[in-house]
């Protein structure tokens, strides 16, 4: 698969590095091999579980590098991550039903006795409602389900619902969090004191994530139906009702973070990963467990929007809920790896196969899924806390297709865990998948989920102590019996909502045997995703296909807006998809070519694309700088810009290009400018899109511009979340373009546009890197004399060394060295070459003036008092703060 920026043509596209794995369907895995891998899973579980019991219990989690337990309050705080820890032996509770599933009946019974005897739930500690619900309440209910099953088979006859009693106790301790006007729970609760009051140390939060409020229904409904108390299910239903009502009605999407009191969306980006993921999962599974059709209708309504706006097979990219055609970011997080498994439950197997294959290629590239990765598979966040979502989807896809390919995927997961994560005292999370460094952390979900799904992947039906088809997995992989759907809960209020509309979806789960009568079908879906880096593509020399009438299209000649080229692609089985972020995606399906020869041409074309991309990536130019030098900025604001492969090379200019900016008309710069007399002698601002970059450059150059800045039209794009790319030509000779052209993402460009809106004139310096202020104002009065717009009549080049020295207050160090483009922490990989373009000072950074020092300036401005100077600086400070607030 190939992805390229439509405005930049070939040099700007992002290659998806998909390594080919050739596994024929005929290469089925033998029963002995499956048994061997199943036993390996059990051995790995024993290694992790026994080390927890030996070195950590009764602590919540094991620290596998130091071979000791993690006790909250005794270890340095890790922030929100520690909210999962409640001094309730978290890992043991989370592991209960895993022990039962892995046929470890003796260990399970002993673990239940330990939990009943040792665990206390009335601790004076603030915990996450979400994590405590899915891990602890879910763990107790899953353990209870297993204990009841064993008791019915004549084992554990002593068990008298002790785990269920503990679950109800915990449920009652979580209920105070739901005491809000909306019904959405507070994100945290004190296990002893609840939410409100000075003892609770919580209850002041206003926001919660959508998944945090929407991932309650399975555990609370199960608790209600196990105990006969409808209170829990009613509260969970109310929270789901509120989220449904607050969905964006046009897009039918939900945001990531919501105000629990007003219902306003705090973060309006929407995806299927972190912050939202299990909300969608629980709508589907609530229908399966509880049998309420309303849940299925809601899920299907959301799912249709996900597939319309978020799904760009095989990618899943966040969008804005109010403008769903605009991407919210250019990277994906690892939590979305659960989604192919959910699509299997939905019965939508084709996109599940494609997305899973993409995730597998990322895994093979980095050994594990990084916490976040870009659309070209580079690391965005390098950590990997041994998350199980990819293994979960692998199991469900194998269950649906019986394709032995997924057994080989599972083998890869096992091998990587043993090779890279296994340590003497358990398994350690990866601090950085690029370096293989470890973190002293083994989360409870590793034992609760990872080994369940891997064991089920390799186990035969006779290996299981019970029929897993009689249970549903929660988001923490805890097992709840489907028989709960018939349990009495008549006092629970019905779901609020409109009349049921079943016109847009089926009410039955499709039979995968009917979906895939051809056993090669899953492989045929994976091959296009893998084929981009298939170096073994044949290149036979055969005669041209009769009727093609022309030689095959060469990659270096391809023009995305050329109808003849698009027709050639179609004949070669290459399809072109316009992505929502302005790029296009090329995929070859050999079976869609008009002939075998045309299919070979298509393979050769894709191969040339790959080689061309590799060559161009080696020729990447470093970022450039747009430095705002006019009042009231004076060089303190520096914006990271992308270069062009044509026009003036700023790295060879000692002074750069300096001038006042003006907006071109038309703004896209795709035709002759109507305001050419204004653009002449200035730097033109242009909007990305609708024509080639080189065409824009030619139009503004014809109007007499001395430079150009192209601003991205994708709202929210930023250099701190997307890799910079270089603008390419249009396939023709671009030697006629002599002015410099730079590219700003939307966020950085908006800073410049806002500055132009607030100030009559904005002067910028285009250069290869930010310049210090003395070099910028060499030959001109420094900012201390420019506050009132006066330069004392000095001509350029007339200022002496003494005059420059007299302006010391203006050249003192900035207060704040924060970067303009950084609003959140990013990895080095998320911003290309950021170290080479460091702002002199970001928004909010100012030259300081000592209160007792009179600034020495020349001429008329020497009468300006320190007070008035400081007042002007304060005015500028407020303006900068307002700009920063608007941007946020």
N, C-alpha and C positions, 0 to 999 in steps of 0.2 A: 504494500500500500504506500501511496505517495501523497504528500500534502505540500501544497505550495501556495504562497501568497498570490492572489490573483493580480495585484497591482505590481508585483515585483517579478513576476514570471519565474523562470527557472532558478536563478540564484537564491531565491528567498525561501524555497519550500523546505519543509521539515520532513526528514526521512524517518519513517518508523522502522527502527532496527529490529526486524523480525527474523530470528534465526530459524532455519528450517529443521524440523525433526521428522525424519521419514520413518513412519511406523505404519506398516501395512495392516489392514484389517485381518489379514490371514495370520498375522503374528499374534495369535491369541495367547494369553498367559496361562500356563499350566496350573492345575489345581495345587500341585506341590509348591510352585513358586508363590502363588497367592498365600498359601499357608505359611510359607517362610516369612513373607512380608507381614502377615498378620501377627505372627509370633514376635517379629521385630518391634512392631508397634507396642505390644504388651511389655516387652523388655524395656523399651524407652519410657513407657508410663511408669513402670516399677522404679526405674532410676530416678525419675522426677519426684514421684510420690514418696518413696522411702526417704529420700534426702530431705523432703519437707518435714516428714514425721520425725526424723532423727535429729535434725539441726534447727528446725524453726518452730514446730508446734509447741505451745498453743498460739504463737504469733499468727498474724493474718497472712503473711506471705514469706516465702523463702528468699534470701539474698544469696544467690548461688556462687558468687565470686568469693564472698567472705564466709560462707557456710554458717550463716546465722539467720535468725528471724527478723523480719521488719516489724518493729513495734512503733506505732504512731506516737510521736512525742519524744522518742528516744533517738530517732534518726533525723537528720536535717530535712526540713520540709521540702517536698517536691511540688507544692502548690495544689492545684485541683486534683491531681492524680491521687493524692493521699485521702481524698474524700471517700474513696472506696473502702478505706480501712476503718473498722469500728471496734477493734479489740474483741471480735467475735469469731476468731479462728476461721477467717474467710476462706482460705484455700481448702480446708477440710470440708466445710459445708458445700462449697462449689463443686467438690469432687465426688460427692456421695453417689449420685446415679451413674457416674462413670465407672465406679467400682463394680456396681451391679451389672452394667452392660458388658464389662470385660470378664464376667464370670468369676469375679473375686468376691464370692459370697461371704467367706470368713472375714475378709478385710472390711467388707461393707458393714457387716453386723457389728464388728468392733468399732468402726468409725461412728456408727449411729449411737452406740453406747457412750462413746467419748463426747459427742456433741450434746447429748441429753445431760450428761453428768457435769461437763466442764464449761459449756458456753453460756455466757450471760448476755442478755440483750438490753439491760437497763443502764448501760454505760453513759456517763456524762460526756458525750462526745458528739460532734457535729459530723454528719455523714451525708453523702449524696443520696437523694431519694431514688434517682434513676439506678445508680449502681447497686444500692442496697436491695432494691426491688428485684432486679434481674439476677443478681448473684446470690444473695442470701435468702430472700423470700422464695425465689425460684429454686434455689438449691434445697431448701427445706421441703418444698412441695414435691420436687422431683425425688428426693430421698424418701418421702412419705409414700409416694406412688410405688416405688420399688419395694419398700418394706411391706406394703399391703399385698403386692403381687407375690412376694416370697412367703408371706404368712398364709396366703390362700393355697400355696403349694405345699404347706406343711412345715415350712421353715420359719424361724424367728417368731415362734408362737407366743413369746413373751411381749411382743410389741403391742402397745395399747395407744397408738396414735400420738405418741410423745412429740414427734417432729411436727405434726399438724398443730398441736397445741402451741408449740414454739412459733410456728408460722403465724398463727392468729395473734399471738402476743406482739410479734414484730409488725404485723399489719396494722394493729391498733396504734403502735408507736409511729408509724408513717402517716396515719390519717390526718394529724394536725396540719401537715403541709398542704392539704387540700382546702384549708379554710380560707379561700379567697373568693372575691366577688365573681370571678370568671369560672372558677372550678379548676383552673390550671394549678398544679402544685408548685409551691416554693421549691427551688432546686435543692435546698438543704434542710435538714431537720435535726434537732438534738434528740437522741434516743431516749433520754430521761425526761427532758423538760419541754419537748415539742418545738414550737416555732417562736411564739411571741414571749416577751419577757426578758428581763436583764440576764437571767441565767442561761438562756438558750444560745446566746452568741450567734444568732441567725434571725431570719425574718425581715431583714432590711433589703434583700435582693428584689429587684424589679423585673429581671429578665430570666428567661429559661429557654433552652433549646427545644425545638419541635419534637425531636426524638425523646428528650427527657420527659416531656409531658404526655407524649403519645405512645409510650412503650410501657404501659401499666396494665392494660386490659387482660392479658392472658393470666398473669399471676394473681391479680385481684379477683378476676372472675372465677378462677380455679379455687381460690381461697373461699369465696362466697359459696360455691357449689359443694365444696368439701365439707364446710361447716354449717351450711344452711343460713348463714347471715348475709343478706343481700347488700349490706352497706358498702362493702369493698367494691363490688362490681358496679354499683351505682355511681360511686365517685370516679372510677376509671372511665365509665361511659360518658359522664358529664364532661370530663376533660377532652375526650375525643370529639364530642359534639361541638365544643367550643372551637377546636382547631378546624373542624370541617366548616363551620360557619365563617371563620376568618380567612378561608382560602381566597386567593385572588380569583374573582369570579370569571374574568375573561380568559385567563390562562389555566385556571383550575390547578395552580401550583401553590405550594406553601413556602414560606421563607424559612430561614435557618434559626432565627432567634426571635422570640415574641415577648412583649410586655405582659406579664401575668395579670396585671390589673386592668389595663385599657384594651388589651388585645391588639395593639398596634405592632406591626412588624418592625423589629429593630434592625435585623439584617435581612435584606430582601433578596439575597441570592438563594437559588434553589437548585438542588441536585439530588443524588441518591446516596451520597456519602455522609461524612461526619456531620452530625447535627440534625439530620432528617432520616437517615437510613431505616432504622427499625420502626418508625412511624408507619411507613408503607408496609413493612413486613407484618406488623401487628394487625393492620386492617384485613389483610388476606387471611392470616392465621386465626384471627378472631372469628371470621366466618367459618373456617374449617372446624374450630373447636366448639363454637357456640351455636352455629347454624343460623345466625341472623343474617338474612339477605341484605340488609342495609349496609353491613360492613363490606360485602362484596361489591355492591354498587359504588360505594365510595372509592374502594380500591381501583376498580376498573375506570372510573372517571379520572382519577389521578394518573393511572397507568397510561391511558391514552395520551395525556398531556406530556408525560415523561417521554414517550416514544416519539411524540411530535416535535418537542423542543429540546430535550436534554440528550436523547440518544442520537449519536452520530456514529453508527456502527463502524468499528467496534468500540468507539470512544463514548464516554458518558461525561459531558461537560456542563458545569453549572451555568445557569442563566439568571437573568433578573425576572422576578415574578410579574412585574408590570410591563416589561419589555422583553418577552421570552425569546425574541430573535437575537438579542444581544448577549454574547457570552459574558459571564461574570468573572471568569478566570481561565487561564490557559494551562492548568494542571489538574490532576486528579488525586484524590487521597485513597489510601489502601482499603478503607472501610467499605467502599463501593464494591469490593470483591464478593460481597454476599449476594449481589443483585442477580447474577446468572442463576444462582440457586433458587431465588424467588421467582424468576422467570420460568423455571422448570415447573414450580408449583402452579403458576399461572397457565402453563401449557404453551408458552411462546418460546420454543426451543431454538429456533434459528438465531435470533440475536443473542441468546444465552451462550450458544456455541462460539459465536464470533467474539463476544466480549471476553469470555473465559480464555480463548486462545490468545488474545492480546495480553491479558494478565499473565498468562503462562510465559509468553516471550519476555515480558518485563522481569518475571521471576528468574528466568534463565540468564538474563543479562546481568542481574545483580545478586543472584542466589536467593534473595528474598524480595518480597514487595517492599519498596521503600514506603515510608509513611505518606509521602506524596511524590508524584513524578509527573513530568511534563508530557505534552502530547507527542514529543519525539523520544520519550522514554529516558530522558535524563533525570537524575535525582533532583528533587526539589527539597524534600525533607528526608534526611538520610537514615533516620532511626527505623528499627523494625522490632516491636515488642513481642514477637512470636505470635502475631495475630492469626486466627484460625479461619477467617472468612474465605480465603482462597481454597483451602481444603474442603470447606463446607460445600462450595459450589462444585468442586470436583466430584464429590460424592454424589450429589444430586444429579449431575449430568451423566455419571456412570449408571446411576439407577434408572435414568430415563432412556438412555441409548444402548446400554450394555456394550459400549464401544471400549475394547481393551486399551485404547489410547489413554483413557483416563486412569487406568491402573498404572500406566507408565508415568503419568503426571504425579500420581501419589507416590510412586517410588522416588521420583526426583525430590519431592518434599521431604521424605524420610532421609534420604542421603544428605541433603543440605542441612537438615537439623542436626544430624549426627556429626557431620564434617565441620560445621561452622559454629553451631550454638551449644554443643554438648561440652560441659565442664565437669570436673570431678563431683561437684555437689548439685548436679541438676542440669538445667538448660538455661543459658543466660541470653537475655535480649540483646539484639545488635544495636550498638550505639551509632554505628555508621556502616552501612552495607558496602560502601566503597572500600573501606580499609579493613573491615572484618573486626573492628574493635567491639568490645562487649560493654554491657551495662549491668550493674549488680541488681538484677531485677528478674523475677519470674512470676508474672501475673497469674492470678488464680484461673483466669479464663483459658490458660494454656492447658491445664489439666481438665477443666470442665468441658472444653470443646474440641481442641485439636485431636486428642487421642480417641474421642468418640467417633469423629468423622473418618479418621484414618482406619480405625478398627472396622467400622462398618463397610468401608470401601473394599477391604480385602477379605472380609469374613463371608462364609457361606451361611445359608439360612440355618443349617443345623448347628452352627457355631454360636448362635445367639440364644440366650436364656429365655427370651420371650419374643413375641412378634412385634417388631418396631412399627409395623403398619397400624397398630392399635394406639399409637401415641403421636403427639405432635411435639416438635422441638421448639422451645422458646428461643429468643435471640441469644441466650447464653447456653443453648443446647440442652436445657433441662427438659425432662420427659413428663408431659402431662397427658393423662389418658383421654382418648376421644369420647369415652363413655360419659364424660362430664357434660356433654351436649344434652343429655337426657336428664341430668340432675335437676331437681326442682329449684326454681329461683323465681317463683311467680310474683314476688314482691318487688322485683327490680323493675324500674320504670322502662318503658320502651324507648328505643332510640328516637331522638328528635330529628326531624328532617322532612323533606318533601316526599311527595308520592314516589313510589318506586318506579324507576324507568329501566326496563330490561331490554330496550331495543338495540343497545350497542354492544352486547356481549353474550357469550354462551353461558349456560348454567351447568355445564358438565366439563370435567377435566378430560382433555383429549387423550386417547390411547396412543402411546408413543409407537407401538407396533404398526398402527395404521398411519401415523405421521411419517414413519420412515420404513416403508416396505423395502427400500434399497439400503442394505447395510452400509454402503459407501457414502450415504448422504452426509453424515456428520463430517467425514473427511473432506468432502467436496466444499463444505462451508469453511473449513479451517485453511485449506490450501491457499486461497487468495490472501488471507491474512499473513501467512508465513512466507509467501513466495517472493517478497520484495528483496530479500537478501539470499535468495537461492543461487549461489554461485555456480551450481551444477547445471543450470539451464542449458539445453542443447542448442547449438548454433549450426544446424545442418545447412549445407549449400544446396538448395533445391531451386527448381524453376519457379518463377513467379506464378501466382494463381491466375489462371485465365479470367479475365473480367476485372481484375484489380486495376489494370491499366496504368499503374504508376509505381515507382519504387516505394518501399516502406518509409514511413515518417521517421526522421532522425530526431532524437531528443533535443539536440541543440537548436533545431529549427522550429520546435513546437511553439505555437501561439495559442493561448487559451481562448482568445476571441476570434479565432479564424475558423469559419464554418467548415472549410474543407478539411482542416486538421481534425476537427471534432468528428467528422464523418469517417475519416481514416481510423480514428481511435475506436469508433463503434464497430467497424468491420473487423478490427483486430481483437475485439472482446474486451476493450478497455473502457470502463465507464467513468464518467466525471461527475463528481458531486460537489456542489457549492456549499461550503460550511458556513455556519452562522457568524464566524469571526472574520470573514472576508477571504479565506483561503479556499482552494479547491483540493479535492482529494481524488486520486487516481487509483482504481482497482482493476486488476485484470481477472476476468473469468474466462478461461480458455474455452469452456464449453459454449460460450456465447459468441465466439468468433464465427465468421461466415465459412471458414474452412480451416483445415489443419495448418495449411501454410500461413494463413492470416494469424492463427493463434501463435505460431512461431515468431512471426513479425512482432506481435504484441509482447511476447516474452523478451525479445531482443530490445524492443523499445523501453521496457521497464528496466532492463539491465543497464542500458545506456543512461537512463535517468539516475539510477543508483550511482554509477561511476561519475557522472557529471556532478551530482550532489556532493560526493566524497571529495572531488577535486575542488569544488567551490568552497566547501567547509574549511579546507586547508588554507584558502586564500581569504579567510574572514578578516575584515578590517576592524581595528579597535573602535570603541565608541568615540563620539565627539561631544563637545560641550556647547550649550547655548547659555551664555552668561548675561544676565540683565544688568546693565551698567548705568542706566539713567536713574534719576531721582524717583523714588526714595530708596532704591535698591543698592546702587553703587557697587555692583559686583558681588554682593553677598549671596544672591540666588543663582545657582548653577543647575541647569537641567541636563540630564543625561540624554544624549541624542544618538540615533543610528546614522551611519554614514551612507553615502551612495557610491556605487562602483564607477560612476562617471562624474564629469565636472571637475571643478577645482579640488585638488588634494590639500586639505587644510594642514596635514602633517608636514607639508613642505613650505608652509607659510609661517614666518616668524611672528607676524602681527595678527593673522587671522583676517576676518572680514567683519567690519563694524558698521552698523547703520540702524536707522529707525525702521520699525516694522509697520506694515499695513496689510489689511486683509484684501486678498485678490478678489476681483469680481469678474466672472463667477468664482465662487469659493473653491470649487473643485479644480479650477485651472485647466479644464479640458478643452477650452476654446479660447479664441483671442480675447484678451482682457478688455473690458469696457472702461476700466479706470486706469488705463495705462499711464496717463499723465501723472497720476498720484503714485503709482508703483515705481516709476522711474527714479533711480537713485536710492531706492529703499530695499529692504528685505521683505519679500512677499510671504504671507501666511496662506497656506493652501490646505484643503481637506483631502484626506486619502479617499481613493475610490474612483470608479467610473472611467478611468483611463490610465495609461502607463505613467510611471514616475518621470521617465524621460520626456514624455509629451508635456507634462506640467512644466518641467524645467525649460523647455523650449519656448513655451508661451510667455512665461514671466521674463525670460531673457530677452525676447523680442520687444517686450514692453519697457525694457531698460532697467529691470531689477538688478541689484548687485548680489543677491542671494535669495534662497528660498527655504522655508520650513514647512514640511508636510506634517499635519496633525492627524492622528488616527481618528477615525469616525466610530470606532467601537467603544461605546461608553464604558468607563471603568478600567480600561486597559492601562497598564502601568509598567514601567521598567523594573519595579521591585517584585512583580509577579510574572513577568514574561521575558523571555530572552530577547535581546535586541537583535534585529536582523538588518542586513544591508540592502539598500535599494538597488535593483539591477536595471539595466537598460531594457530596451524594447526589442532586442534581437537585431537591431541595425547599428550602424556606426554612430557612436555618440560623441565623437571628437568635437562636434560643433557646439556641445554644451560646455561652457567655460566657467559658469558661476557655481558656487558651492550649494548643494542641496542636502538638508539634514531632515531626519525623521524624529518626531516626538510622539510618544504614546499619549492617549487621551488625557490621562491625569496630569502629566507634565505640560501638555499643550494647553490645558485649561488654566493652569497657573499663568501662562503667558497671555492668554486671552483675557483673563480677569484683570491682569495688570494693565492691559491696553484699555479695558473698559473703565478702570478707575483713574487712569492717567491719560492726559491728552497725547503725550508722546512717550513711547517706550523704545529705548535704544538697547540693542543687544550686541554681543560679540560672539561670532561663530569661530570656533577654534578647535584644535585637536585636544586641548585640555584646558582646565580652568586656569586663569591667570591671576596672580596676586594683584591687589588693588593699586600698588604703586606703579606696576608696569602698565596697568590699564589707563591710569590717569597721568602717565608720563607726558609732559608738555601741556597738561591742563591742571586747573586748580583741583585740589583734592576735595572730597565730600564735605569737609568742614566749612568750606567757602561756598558750597553749592546749595546749602539748605534753603537760601532765599532766592536761588537762581542767579546769583551774582558771581561773576568770575573776575571782578576787579579789572575788567577790560583787557585782561592778558590775552595775547595771541598764542596760538598753538606753537610750542617750541620755545617760548620766551622765558619760561619759568626757570630760575636758577636752582642750584642745589640747595642754597640757603632757604629759598622759598619752600621747597619740598620739605625740608627739615622743620620748618615752622608749623607744619600742619600735623604735628604728632598725634593729637587726639583722634584724628580720623583714621590713622593707620595702626591704632592699637588693636590687640587681639579681639576677635569676636567673642561674645559671651557663650554662644552655643555652636557646637560644631556638628549638629545633627544634619542628616542629609535631607534635601528637599523631597526626594522621591521615596523615602522610607517611611511607611506608616505602620509596618509590622515587621517582625524579624523574618529574614529570609536567609537561605543558605547561599553559599558562594555560587552555586550553580544556577540560581534563579536570576541573577543579573550578570550579563556577560561583561567582563572587564570593568567591573564597577570600581576596582581599586585605582584605575587609571584616570577616573574622572571624579575626583573628590570635590564637593562644593567647598568654597571658601567659608561659607557659613550658610546654614539653611534658614527656613522660615523661623523668625524669632531670634536670629543672631545679629548682634549689633556692635558697632564700635563703642567702646566705653570712654567716658570722660570723668576724671577725678573731680570730685566736687570742689576742691579747693584750688583747682588749677585753671587759670585763665587761658583759653585756647588762643595761641598766637596765630593770627591771620593777617593778611595784608590789606591795605587800602581802606575803603569804606567799611568793609565787613569787620574791621578790627574793633569797632564799637559794639559789636554784638556781645551781649552778656552771656555768662555761663548758664544762667537761668533760662534765657530764651533758647539757647542751643539745646539744653536738656529737654525743654518743652517740645521742641521740634522732633527730637529723637523719640520722645514718649508718644507723640502723635503718630510717628512712623511705626512704632512698636504696636500700637493698637490696630493700625491698618494691617500689619502683617498677621497679627493674631486673628483678625476677622477673616483674612484670606485663608488662613489655615483651618479655621472653624468651618468656613464654607466648603473647603475641599473635603474635609472629613465628612 
